[in-house]
């Protein structure tokens, strides 16, 4: 008895490459190009005007170029290498939800069909199978959220010390204030004092593991009279914020670009 096996295989391989919107829709602003950098800080904001963020937090930096496009959300970290290649020290971005679009795409799935074969040849019975492999195309609806996305590439040409690199040694206590002292929450212990017209806070210790933070680094600063200033997030992104004492005596930090609130309790 002989066994006959016939196999027919058909396959289609699809491949593609990713296009970065921040790179594709980049436009140069500075009159000259700069050599590439070894590192770039990336700060992402949501639902804010990027020019206002620049004026408030990054005006010491030169704008090298801008990018603007509408499309599916794009993680700005994917543009790190491009930002470095054009000499940026800082890359700031913002995204705002615009709409949801539904389109139809062809989805290819594998198929197979097996035929059983039997018969006689040369006085012996023969049996086996013949399997055909292929694909089946089905049209399916796909909904995609689209965002207006803006980017700004910045250069530190005057070698200023940015907020996220400032330390306690760069400030002096000029007068006492009711907020002066040590405060803490579940993540950080900080020391606050008044320096000129600003209240400044520095890391005393890190309670939860935060590899990017160490003692004496600036954590937040705000006007002693206005209570408006900057809070540095866990990844050191500077966020415009309001600072005040709540009715329980906690120092409350309200981020102005989101609904997040943090608070610190005074250490006796």
C-alpha positions in Angstrom: 0.0 0.0 0.0 1.4 3.4 -1.0 0.6 6.8 0.6 0.4 9.9 -1.6 0.6 13.3 0.0 0.3 16.5 -2.1 0.7 19.9 -0.6 0.1 23.2 -2.4 1.1 26.3 -0.4 0.3 29.9 -1.2 1.3 32.9 0.9 1.3 36.7 0.7 3.7 38.7 2.9 2.8 42.3 3.5 5.3 44.8 5.0 5.4 48.5 5.5 7.4 51.3 7.2 6.3 53.9 9.7 6.1 57.5 8.7 6.7 60.1 11.5 4.4 63.1 11.2 6.7 65.4 13.2 9.5 64.7 10.7 7.4 64.7 7.6 5.8 68.0 8.4 8.8 69.8 9.9 9.6 73.4 8.8 12.9 75.2 9.7 12.6 78.5 11.6 16.1 79.3 12.6 18.3 80.9 9.9 21.0 78.3 10.3 21.3 74.6 10.9 23.0 73.1 14.0 25.1 70.0 14.5 23.4 67.0 16.0 23.1 66.6 19.8 23.8 63.5 21.9 20.6 64.0 24.0 17.3 65.7 23.8 14.7 66.3 26.5 11.1 65.6 25.4 8.1 67.2 27.1 4.6 66.4 26.1 1.5 68.5 26.8 -2.2 68.0 26.1 -4.9 70.4 25.0 -2.7 73.6 25.4 -1.4 76.3 23.1 2.2 75.4 22.4 3.2 79.0 21.9 1.9 79.9 25.4 3.9 77.0 26.9 7.0 78.2 25.1 6.5 81.8 26.3 5.9 80.6 29.9 8.6 77.9 30.3 11.1 77.8 27.4 11.6 81.4 26.2 15.3 81.2 27.0 15.6 78.6 24.2 15.9 79.4 20.5 13.2 77.9 18.2 15.0 75.8 15.6 11.9 74.6 13.8 8.2 73.5 14.1 6.0 70.6 13.1 2.2 70.5 12.7 -0.1 67.8 11.4 -3.4 66.1 11.9 -3.6 62.3 12.2 -3.6 59.3 14.6 -1.8 60.0 17.9 2.0 59.8 17.5 4.2 59.2 20.5 6.7 62.1 20.4 9.4 59.8 21.8 9.5 58.2 18.3 10.9 61.5 17.0 13.9 61.5 19.5 16.5 60.5 16.9 15.2 63.1 14.4 15.2 65.9 17.1 18.8 65.0 17.9 19.8 65.0 14.2 18.7 68.6 13.7 20.6 69.8 16.9 17.6 70.2 19.3 18.2 70.2 23.0 14.5 70.2 23.8 11.5 68.9 21.9 8.1 70.0 23.2 4.8 68.8 21.8 1.1 69.1 22.3 -1.9 67.2 21.0 -5.6 68.0 20.9 -8.4 65.5 20.0 -10.1 66.5 16.7 -12.4 63.8 15.5 -13.0 60.1 15.0 -12.9 58.8 11.4 -14.2 55.5 10.2 -12.6 53.9 7.2 -12.7 50.5 5.6 -9.7 48.3 5.2 -9.2 44.9 3.7 -8.3 42.2 6.3 -6.4 39.2 4.9 -6.8 35.9 6.7 -5.3 32.5 5.9 -7.5 29.8 4.5 -6.9 26.1 3.8 -8.8 23.4 1.9 -8.1 19.7 2.2 -9.1 17.1 -0.4 -9.0 13.4 0.4 -7.6 11.2 -2.4 -7.9 7.4 -2.7 -7.7 4.9 -5.6 -5.7 2.1 -7.1 -2.5 2.1 -9.1 -0.5 -1.0 -10.3 -2.8 -3.2 -8.3 -2.1 -1.4 -5.1 -4.4 1.0 -3.2 -3.4 4.6 -2.9 -4.7 7.2 -0.5 -3.6 10.6 0.7 -4.6 14.3 1.0 -4.1 17.4 -1.1 -4.2 20.6 1.0 -4.4 24.0 -0.7 -3.4 27.1 1.4 -4.4 30.6 0.4 -6.0 33.8 1.8 -9.4 35.4 2.2 -10.0 39.1 2.0 -12.7 40.7 4.2 -13.5 44.4 4.3 -13.9 45.6 7.9 -14.6 49.1 9.4 -11.8 50.7 11.4 -12.4 53.8 13.6 -9.3 56.0 14.2 -9.1 59.0 16.6 -7.3 61.9 14.9 -5.5 64.7 16.7 -4.1 68.1 15.9 -0.4 67.7 16.8 2.2 70.4 17.1 5.9 70.2 17.9 8.6 72.8 18.6 12.4 72.0 18.4 14.5 74.2 20.8 18.2 75.0 21.1 19.9 76.2 24.3 22.3 78.6 22.5 23.0 80.8 25.6 23.8 77.8 27.9 21.1 78.7 30.4 20.4 76.3 33.2 16.9 75.0 32.5 14.3 74.5 35.3 14.8 70.7 35.4 18.5 71.1 36.1 18.5 73.7 38.8 19.6 72.9 42.3 19.4 74.4 45.8 22.9 75.9 45.5 21.6 78.4 42.9 19.1 80.0 45.3 19.4 81.8 48.7 16.7 82.2 51.3 16.0 85.9 51.6 13.2 86.0 54.2 10.9 83.8 56.3 7.5 82.7 55.1 4.7 80.6 56.6 5.4 77.9 54.0 9.1 77.7 54.8 10.1 74.3 56.1 10.0 70.6 55.2 7.0 69.0 53.5 6.3 65.5 52.3 3.8 63.2 50.5 4.0 59.5 49.6 6.6 60.2 46.9 8.9 63.0 48.0 10.1 65.0 51.0 10.9 68.6 50.0 12.3 71.7 51.6 10.6 75.0 50.8 11.9 78.6 51.4 11.4 82.0 49.9 14.1 83.4 47.5 13.3 86.9 46.4 9.6 87.0 45.2 9.6 83.2 44.6 8.9 80.3 46.8 11.2 77.4 45.8 11.1 73.8 46.8 13.9 71.2 46.5 14.2 67.5 47.0 15.2 66.4 50.5 14.7 62.7 49.8 12.9 60.5 47.4 10.4 58.1 49.1 9.2 56.2 46.1 11.8 55.1 43.6 12.4 57.9 41.1 15.7 57.3 39.2 15.7 60.8 37.6 15.5 62.6 41.0 18.2 63.3 43.6 18.7 65.5 46.6 18.7 69.3 46.2 17.1 69.3 42.8 14.4 71.9 42.1 10.9 70.4 42.4 8.6 73.4 42.1 8.6 77.2 42.3 5.8 79.8 42.5 5.1 83.4 43.3 5.0 84.2 47.0 2.1 86.6 46.4 0.4 85.0 43.3 0.6 81.3 44.2 1.2 80.6 40.5 4.2 78.8 39.2 5.8 75.6 37.9 5.7 72.0 39.2 8.1 69.5 37.8 6.5 66.1 37.2 8.1 62.7 37.9 9.7 62.8 34.4 10.7 66.4 35.0 8.2 67.9 32.6 7.5 71.5 33.9 3.8 72.1 34.3 2.1 75.5 35.0 0.3 75.1 38.4 -1.4 76.9 41.2 -0.2 76.5 44.8 -2.2 77.1 48.0 -2.9 75.9 51.5 -6.1 74.0 51.8 -8.4 73.9 54.9 -6.5 70.9 56.3 -3.2 72.8 56.2 -1.8 70.8 53.3 0.1 72.5 50.5 -2.0 71.8 47.4 -0.7 71.8 43.8 -3.3 72.1 41.0 -2.0 71.5 37.5 -3.4 74.1 35.1 -3.1 71.8 32.1 -5.1 68.9 33.6 -7.3 68.0 36.5 -4.5 66.4 38.5 -3.9 67.6 42.1 -1.0 66.8 44.5 -0.6 67.7 48.1 2.1 67.8 50.7 1.9 67.7 54.5 4.2 69.7 56.7 6.8 67.7 58.6 6.7 68.7 62.3 
